[in-house]
C-alpha cells in the first residue's frame, strides 16, 4: 500500500506543477501533449468494449470526456484527497 501512496503523491506533485505553469490546462490537453496515440487507443477500447454494447449510454462522451475536461487543479485536489484518505486508513 505504501507504493500506491507514493504514486498518488508523485502524481499530485506533477499535476500541481502543471497547474501552476499553465492555469487553464485540463487533463485531456496534458494527455494529448504527452502521448496522443494512447488517448486515441483508449477511445477505441472504450467504444468497442463489451460494456458499451450492454448499456444504453455512450461511455466516451458521457463519462470519459467530462473527466478529461476537468481542470488540472481540481483533479490534483481529488488525487490529494485520495492520498490523504489512504494515509489515514493505512497509518504507516
RAVEN-V724714 format. One line per field, one symbol per residue. psi: psi as a letter, one per 30 degrees, with the letter a starting at -180 (. if undefined). A space follows every 50 residues. Layout:
BEGIN
psi = ???
END
This chain:
BEGIN
psi = feeeeeeeeeeeeeeeeefeejfgkleeeeeeeejeeeeeeeeeeefgle eefflgljeeffeeeeefgkkeeeeeeeeeeeeeeeeeeik.
END
